[in-house]
């Protein structure tokens, strides 16, 4: 599923829009006052587990390759502490869309 999304025209347009929104700057580096060009658009809630969030703006951030690699293990795809921290930052938006069930 994820590979077909990344090859789609819709993803290419969305990716470009997110990079433009973030002024082609890495958002993680920006948090620390650094200016580093962004080359990747990252899904905060991973596409593999949340395909319904594939094109949702608040779930997408521009990152440098270095910072993108720091978000999740490239082999297992498990989120690192940094990737989990980004999920915490947007959790309120996620919960509005997906309220918890008890």
PyMOL commands that set and color helices and strands:
alter all, ss='L'
color gray80, all
select helices_A, chain A and resi 2-7+9-21+27-30+51-53+57-59+65-71+81-97
alter helices_A, ss='H'
color red, helices_A
select strands_A, chain A and resi 40-43+60-63
alter strands_A, ss='S'
color yellow, strands_A
deselect
rebuild
show_as cartoon
